[in-house]
C-alpha cells in the first residue's frame, strides 16, 4: 500500500509527517479496529516487562497484522484514491512501524515485502 501510494499518487508517509500532516481522521470500523490494536502497544510492552510474558508481544503482533489485513482487504477500507488517503497512508505507516518493532522484540527480522 505504501509503495503504491508513492508510485501512483506521489504520497509518501515520511513526507506527510515532515510537512506536519500528522492528523489521523479515523471513521471506518476497520480503521478504528487497527488503531485500537496499535494503541495497545505501550501497555502490552509494559506488561511484558512487568509480568515476564513475552508471548503477549506475539499476540499483539498477530492482532495488528490481522486488523491490518482486514483494513486493506476489499471489504475493509479503501486507502488509495480517496479523500482520506493521507490519513490512511499514515495509519498504514504507523502499523508498519509497530509491526517492525514487534518483530524485532520477538527476535524476528522485519521484512519489507511478502
Number of C-alpha atoms within 10 A of each C-alpha: 13 17 12 12 18 13 11 10 12 11 19 18 24 12 11 16 12 9 9 9 14 14 12 14 14 16 10 12 12 20 21 15 18 23 20 13 19 21 11 12 19 10 10 17 19 11 15 15 11 9 10 11 13 15 11 16 19 15 12 20 21 15 16 25 18 14 22 22 14 17 23 18 13 9 9 16 17 15 21 19 11 11 9 15 17 23 20 25 22 22 24 22 17 15 20 19 14 19 21 17 17 22 17 12 14 14 9 11 12 14 10 7 4 3
